[in-house]
Amino acid sequence: MQLPALNEEEVELAQAMKTMLRDAIADAGGALPFDRYMELALYAPGLGYYANGRLKFGEAGDFVTAPELSPLFGRCLARQVGECLDRLDGGCVLEVGAGSGRMAADILRELAALERLPERYLILELSPSLQQAQRETLQTAVPELISRVNWLTTLPNEPLDLVLVANELFDAMPVHRFRADAGAWQEAFVVVTDEGFTDHWMPLATPGLETVLQRIWPAGAPSSGYLSEINLRLAPWLRAVAAVIRRGYLLLIDYGYSQREYYHPERTQGTLICHFRHRAYADPYLLPGLQDMTANVDFTALAQAAVESGFNVGGYTTQAHFLLDVGLGDMLQASDPNDIEAHLRLAQGVKKLTLPSEMGERFKVMTLARDMSDQLSGFRTRDLREVL
């Protein structure tokens, strides 16, 4: 696969990132756990993919997310958020990882139209450059509402009545990679060779990893060569969120599978994928700092961790069914067909959001509830909790 040529700034950034990673590997004794490599490549201050200020989203970036495809995505989410706020009789909204800020703008505009604005709209964002991009987007799109928005770099320090929204959050969490070899489990570490960074497979060393693998494969490791990944950060993240939610809901949208689908015997190479300027490939060592790295979400593990943290799993469905249940079709029908260009643009966005061959089936929506009724309108038509 031929990738676009790097500009001078990207070359310098890539060199600085590789130097930093080599130092981290040396400090670790020559072999760095893969999840730590992924964490540095994505989030190292000033150098990591999400921290270095490069354009990430949209046609000029590396990938396109649902809020960039259509304003109807954020408007649909706003309707579900508004229902949750009504049940809370107020409260705050917390968006985790707000990307370009486009979804926040669409949600706020729709909530204003519905007369359901939250007391505060909080955005948890670690990247200073993304915070700035979000401010600029909101200032341009909804200047009259930006006074309600506050940015955080950590979770709130006091329990709140809260509706938390996260779109494509878990897929960007660092993962551990593992494989089966001669009936035993091995874990991926990263080492440096003359050719660059590469995998180095060693016996399991990460605390808790063997226990989780034994839970998924109680009969023992599958055939040699089976390789996949696992996110051990779901449970700590949910425990931290549970500590700051007095009552409320989590609305979680991401791409992934149930555990049975995720670790199907025929999915022998896992789901780790990288993106650079709309090219997708599987090499996590090609352009660290310049490429996105993601893995699909194990929604069964997410549900289990949620229950252990004190949440109820209120619903699990496809993105297509969720959006249609909260009014996507009505929104499209309400657009002006005489404005042909705008109407066609909305219709095209709806297709990408809902068609099985696009995002409709691959992306899932899960709601978690804490001390609240867990029956929400976005899960009326098709609730898939029984497959988890």
C-alpha positions in Angstrom: 0.0 0.0 0.0 1.3 3.4 -1.0 0.9 6.1 1.6 0.9 9.9 0.9 4.3 11.6 1.3 5.0 13.2 4.7 5.5 17.0 4.8 8.5 18.4 6.7 6.6 19.0 9.9 5.3 15.4 9.9 8.8 14.0 9.3 10.1 16.0 12.3 7.2 14.8 14.5 7.7 11.2 13.4 11.4 11.4 14.2 10.8 12.9 17.7 8.1 10.3 18.5 10.4 7.4 17.5 13.2 8.8 19.6 10.9 9.1 22.6 9.6 5.5 22.0 13.1 4.1 21.8 14.0 5.8 25.1 10.8 4.3 26.7 11.7 0.8 25.4 15.3 1.2 26.8 14.0 2.4 30.1 11.7 -0.7 30.3 14.7 -3.0 29.9 14.5 -3.4 26.1 10.9 -4.6 25.8 7.8 -2.4 26.3 4.3 -3.8 26.8 2.2 -3.2 23.7 -0.5 -1.3 25.6 2.2 1.2 26.9 3.5 1.6 23.4 0.0 2.3 22.1 -0.6 4.7 25.0 2.5 6.7 24.2 1.9 6.7 20.5 -1.6 8.1 20.9 -1.4 10.3 24.0 2.2 11.3 24.8 2.1 15.1 25.5 3.0 17.1 22.4 3.9 14.1 20.3 1.1 11.5 20.6 -1.5 11.2 17.8 -4.2 12.9 19.9 -1.9 15.4 21.5 0.2 16.8 18.7 -2.2 19.3 17.0 -2.4 17.6 13.6 -5.8 17.7 11.9 -7.5 14.4 12.6 -11.1 14.6 11.5 -12.9 15.1 8.3 -12.0 14.8 4.6 -8.7 16.7 5.2 -7.7 14.5 8.2 -7.3 10.8 8.7 -10.9 9.6 9.2 -14.5 10.7 9.3 -16.7 10.2 12.4 -20.5 10.2 12.5 -20.8 13.8 13.7 -18.7 15.0 10.8 -20.9 13.0 8.4 -24.2 14.6 9.4 -25.7 17.0 11.9 -28.6 14.6 12.3 -26.3 12.3 14.3 -25.8 14.9 17.1 -29.5 15.9 16.9 -30.6 12.3 17.4 -28.3 11.9 20.4 -29.7 15.2 21.8 -33.2 13.8 21.8 -32.0 10.8 23.9 -30.0 13.1 26.1 -33.0 15.3 26.6 -35.1 12.3 27.6 -32.5 11.4 30.2 -32.3 15.0 31.5 -36.1 15.0 31.9 -36.0 11.9 34.0 -33.2 13.5 36.1 -35.2 16.7 36.4 -32.1 18.6 35.3 -28.5 17.7 35.7 -25.4 18.1 33.6 -24.1 16.6 30.3 -20.5 15.3 30.2 -19.1 14.5 26.7 -15.8 12.5 26.9 -13.5 13.0 24.0 -15.3 15.6 22.0 -13.2 15.4 18.8 -13.7 18.5 16.7 -16.6 19.8 18.8 -19.1 19.2 16.1 -21.2 16.8 18.0 -21.3 19.1 21.1 -22.5 21.9 18.9 -25.3 19.8 17.3 -26.4 18.4 20.7 -26.5 21.9 22.3 -28.4 23.4 19.4 -31.0 20.6 19.4 -31.4 20.7 23.2 -32.0 24.4 23.0 -34.7 23.8 20.4 -36.3 21.2 22.6 -36.0 23.5 25.7 -34.1 20.9 27.5 -30.7 22.5 27.9 -28.6 21.1 30.8 -27.3 23.1 33.7 -23.8 22.7 32.3 -22.3 21.0 29.3 -18.9 19.5 30.4 -16.3 18.3 27.9 -13.5 16.0 29.2 -10.6 16.5 26.8 -6.9 16.0 27.6 -5.5 17.5 24.4 -4.9 21.2 24.5 -5.1 21.4 20.7 -8.4 19.6 20.6 -9.8 21.8 23.3 -8.9 24.8 21.2 -10.5 23.3 18.1 -13.7 22.5 20.1 -13.9 26.1 21.4 -13.5 27.5 17.9 -16.2 25.1 16.6 -18.7 26.0 19.4 -17.9 29.7 19.2 -18.7 29.6 15.5 -21.7 27.3 15.6 -23.5 28.2 18.9 -22.0 31.3 20.3 -25.1 32.0 22.4 -24.6 28.7 24.2 -20.9 28.5 24.8 -21.2 30.0 28.3 -22.8 26.7 29.4 -19.7 24.8 28.3 -16.8 24.0 30.6 -13.7 22.0 29.7 -12.2 19.4 32.1 -9.0 17.4 32.0 -10.1 15.0 34.8 -13.5 13.6 35.8 -15.6 16.0 38.0 -14.4 16.0 41.7 -17.9 15.7 43.1 -20.9 13.3 42.4 -23.4 14.8 40.0 -26.7 14.0 38.3 -25.2 13.3 34.9 -25.7 12.2 31.4 -22.4 11.0 30.0 -22.0 10.8 26.2 -19.1 9.1 24.5 -18.7 8.5 20.7 -15.8 6.4 19.6 -14.1 6.6 23.0 -13.3 2.9 23.9 -11.8 2.0 20.5 -9.0 4.5 21.2 -8.1 3.0 24.6 -4.7 1.2 24.6 -5.0 -2.6 24.4 -2.9 -5.6 25.2 -2.1 -8.0 22.4 -1.9 -11.7 23.0 -1.6 -14.9 21.0 -1.8 -18.7 21.4 1.3 -20.7 20.9 1.6 -24.5 21.4 -1.3 -24.4 23.9 0.1 -21.5 25.9 -0.6 -17.8 26.0 1.9 -15.2 25.0 1.8 -11.4 25.3 3.2 -8.8 22.8 6.0 -6.5 23.8 7.6 -4.0 21.6 11.4 -4.1 20.9 13.8 -2.2 18.6 15.6 -3.9 15.8 17.7 -2.6 12.9 14.4 -2.5 10.9 12.6 -0.5 13.5 9.9 -1.4 16.1 8.6 -4.9 16.1 6.6 -7.5 18.1 8.4 -9.6 20.7 6.3 -12.4 22.1 6.9 -13.4 25.8 5.0 -15.3 28.5 2.1 -13.4 30.0 3.4 -10.7 32.4 0.6 -8.2 32.8 -1.4 -8.7 36.1 -4.9 -9.9 35.5 -4.4 -10.7 31.8 -4.2 -14.5 32.3 -7.4 -14.5 34.5 -9.4 -12.7 31.8 -8.1 -15.0 29.1 -9.1 -18.1 31.2 -12.5 -16.6 31.6 -13.0 -16.3 27.8 -11.3 -19.6 27.0 -12.0 -21.9 30.0 -10.9 -25.0 28.0 -7.5 -23.5 27.3 -5.8 -21.5 24.5 -7.1 -22.0 21.0 -5.0 -23.2 18.0 -1.5 -21.8 17.6 -1.4 -18.6 15.6 -4.6 -17.2 17.0 -3.9 -13.5 17.8 -6.1 -10.8 19.2 -6.2 -8.0 21.7 -8.0 -7.1 25.0 -8.8 -3.9 26.7 -8.0 -4.1 30.4 -8.9 -0.4 31.0 -12.6 -0.7 30.7 -13.3 -1.7 34.3 -11.0 1.0 35.9 -12.6 3.6 33.7 -16.1 2.6 34.6 -15.3 2.5 38.4 -13.9 6.0 38.1 -17.1 7.2 36.3 -19.3 5.4 38.9 -17.6 7.5 41.6 -18.8 10.8 40.1 -22.3 9.9 39.1 -24.9 10.2 41.8 -27.7 9.4 39.4 -27.7 9.3 35.6 -27.0 7.6 32.3 -24.1 6.7 30.0 -24.8 6.7 26.3 -21.9 4.9 24.6 -21.5 4.6 20.8 -18.6 2.7 19.2 -17.8 -0.1 16.8 -17.4 -3.6 18.1 -19.0 -7.0 18.8 -20.3 -9.2 21.5 -17.5 -11.4 23.1 -18.6 -14.5 21.1 -18.3 -12.5 17.9 -15.1 -10.7 18.9 -13.2 -13.9 19.7 -14.7 -16.1 17.1 -12.3 -18.9 16.1 -12.2 -17.5 12.5 -11.2 -14.0 13.6 -7.6 -15.1 14.0 -5.8 -11.8 13.7 -7.8 -9.5 16.0 -9.2 -6.1 15.1 -6.3 -3.7 15.6 -6.3 -1.1 12.7 -4.5 2.1 11.9 -5.6 5.1 9.9 -3.5 7.7 8.1 -5.1 10.1 5.6 -8.1 7.8 5.0 -5.8 4.7 4.4 -6.5 1.8 6.7 -3.8 -0.8 7.5 -2.7 -3.1 10.3 0.9 -2.1 11.1 1.0 -0.3 14.5 4.7 0.5 14.0 4.6 2.3 10.6 3.9 5.9 11.6 3.7 6.2 15.4 2.4 9.6 16.3 1.0 10.3 12.9 -1.4 7.4 12.6 -4.5 6.6 14.6 -4.6 3.2 16.2 -7.9 1.6 17.3 -9.3 -1.8 18.3 -13.0 -2.9 18.2 -14.9 -2.9 21.5 -15.8 -6.0 23.3 -19.3 -5.0 24.4 -19.8 -8.1 26.6 -16.7 -7.1 28.6 -18.0 -3.5 28.8 -21.4 -4.7 30.1 -19.8 -7.0 32.7 -17.5 -4.2 33.9 -20.5 -1.9 34.1 -22.6 -4.2 36.2 -19.6 -4.8 38.5 -19.3 -1.0 38.9 -23.0 -0.5 39.9 -24.6 0.3 36.6 -27.6 -1.4 34.9 -27.3 -2.2 31.2 -30.4 -0.5 29.9 -30.0 -1.3 26.3 -27.7 -2.5 23.5 -28.6 -2.1 19.8 -27.2 -1.1 16.4 -26.6 2.5 15.5 -29.1 2.3 12.8 -31.9 1.1 15.1 -31.0 3.6 17.8 -31.0 6.6 15.4 -34.3 5.6 13.8 -35.9 5.0 17.2 -35.1 8.5 18.3 -36.4 10.2 15.2 -33.8 10.2 12.4 -36.4 9.5 9.7 -38.6 12.3 10.9 -35.7 14.7 10.9 -34.9 13.8 7.3 -38.5 14.1 6.3 -38.7 17.5 7.8 -35.9 18.9 5.7 -36.9 21.1 2.7 -37.0 18.9 -0.4 -36.9 22.1 -2.5 -33.4 22.8 -1.2 -32.2 20.0 -3.4 -28.5 20.2 -2.5 -29.0 20.3 1.3 -31.7 17.6 1.2 -29.5 15.2 -0.8 -26.6 15.9 1.5 -28.7 15.0 4.5 -30.1 11.9 2.7 -26.5 10.7 1.9 -25.5 11.2 5.5 -28.4 9.1 6.7 -27.4 6.3 4.4 -23.9 6.3 5.7 -25.1 6.3 9.3 -27.7 3.5 8.9 -26.8 1.2 6.0 -25.4 -2.2 7.1 -22.6 -1.8 4.6 -21.6 1.5 6.1 -22.0 2.3 9.9 -25.5 1.1 10.6 -24.6 -2.4 11.9 -20.9 -2.2 12.7 -21.5 0.6 15.2 -23.4 -0.2 18.4 -25.1 1.9 21.1 -25.2 0.9 24.7 -26.9 2.7 27.6 -25.9 2.3 31.2 -28.1 3.6 34.1 -27.3 4.3 37.7 -30.2 4.6 40.2 -32.6 5.5 37.3 -35.1 3.7 35.1 -33.2 2.1 32.3 -35.9 2.0 29.6 -35.0 4.6 26.9 -36.7 5.3 23.6 -33.6 4.6 21.5 -33.9 0.9 22.3 -37.5 0.3 21.6 -37.3 -1.6 18.3 -34.4 -3.9 18.7 -32.7 -4.6 22.0 -29.7 -7.0 21.6 -28.8 -7.5 25.3 -29.5 -11.2 25.0 -26.4 -11.6 22.7 -24.0 -10.1 25.2 
